[in-house]
């Protein structure tokens, strides 16, 4: 593993978090994490707002992709597995 040294302090940088943001649940969890970091002052509000905007954009893309997938299935007459973009089962009729 390569270690990066901070040029100002001479100390090793913190390792970067690898975050999977491939579904709505992941995006929701990251938004909650971001909120807590902003609330505690660990992340400046301006930086947090920018990150939240990117997460909202990812949310919109995931929702659009799910809608596109469902529309294609309807047009093709195929049956989809009852699962949402969040990775959780959908409620069907109730």
TAZI-V734343 format. One record per helix or strand. SS is the DSSP state (h for helix, s for strand). FROM is the first residue (numbers start at 1). TO is the last residue. If there is no record, write none. Layout:
BEGIN
<<SS;FROM;TO> <SS;FROM;TO>>
END
This chain:
BEGIN
<<s;5;5> <s;12;12> <h;24;39> <h;45;76> <s;83;83> <s;89;89>>
END
